[in-house]
Amino acid sequence: MARLLQAPPKFLPTEWDIANKMQCASTESQKSRSERTIAESRRLLDEIEKTTQKTQSDVNKKIEQRQEEIKFWRQELDNKLEQIVHETEVLLTFKTRLEKSLESCKEPLVIAQKCLLNRQRRAGIDLVHDEVEQELVKEAEVLQGVIALLGHTLEQTNEQIRLNRSTKYNLEMDLKDKFTASMIDDYCASLTNNTSDIRYADNAMKIEGNFVSPEDWIDFSNTNVEKADKQRNNSLALRALIDGILSQTANDMRKQCEMVNVAFRNRVMEVKDAKHKLETLLAMVMNETASQEKNIAALRKAIADKEGPVKVAETRLEARNHRPNVELCYDTVQYRLISEVQEITKNIQRQDMLAQAETELKGLRRQQLSLEEEIQLKENTLYIDEVLCMQMRESLYINNF
């Protein structure tokens, strides 16, 4: 207790003076350090402010540049999209032309086949593999070839339209993404330090695995543009090919159709000419038949006319054979009667021309039947070619599509 009440130690004046000086020195030193810190802080704050403003300004410029890049590619993609859409629409009209042309080939082919089938109904010698049949067969082959070619070209066109639409889809998706990116960058460009809805965002610095490099970004759109150009050029080339095919096939069909028609006209003229000649021959044979019938009638009458004289002569001879005794004389009367009977009999026997005439008459009648049958064949052929076939072909018209 006594120790606790002891008086604190006392310092010497010199110690007090030293302590004061040291306190002053320490204070001055602390003040200097503080002033330097303040100055350094102000310099640092000014530097940070300038750096921040510069960086933010640079970011704004980068966003602006990015907006220009997106705008450029949007224009490129939009142009290509417009081109491919227009090209697809035009190609669809060419597809329609192909379909109409393909459809128009069916009737000519049916008609050609019907003509070939009808001409199988020709009979006898008229069932000939003539020029008409050759041209009809060729026409059917041409039409079948055209149908196959148009069908294949239509398949190519459908495939090209599919490729165009696929390219259109890719361009639209790319444009949609770029429109979204442009809207986002427009929003980013509008943000300032005083914008009300700015905030801290967790994981904003995290780079996701699906980020692509600027080069890949450019390559992606550039690839879409190149594909669009490629498909458009392919489509243009296909349209030129379709134009050529439609023109050439129409010309080929029209040319072959005319070849068939010419062959038909020539054949009908030939058959008509042959029929006319046969009819002339038939008239001649019928005239000759009538003449021969008159001849036979005359021959038969001549034979019949000799029956009276023969009977008279033979009756006289029979009567004179009954003369008595020496009166049964071979006198001139007897001689002449016998001679008369022999002469008339010989003349009757010489008229074997009747049998020959009757044979010729039979031949003429057979020839008449043959000519009538042949004329009937020609009439049948003319009906098939001129009525059934040529009239059916009058409806044929090869259009240019």
QUIPE-V486585 format. One record per run of one state. SS is the DSSP state (H for helix, E for strand, C for the rest). FROM is the first residue (numbers start at 1). TO is the last residue. If there is no record, write none. Layout:
SS,FROM,TO ; SS,FROM,TO
This chain:
C,1,12 ; H,13,119 ; C,120,123 ; H,124,126 ; C,127,130 ; H,131,190 ; C,191,213 ; H,214,320 ; C,321,324 ; H,325,327 ; C,328,331 ; H,332,350 ; C,351,352 ; H,353,393 ; C,394,401
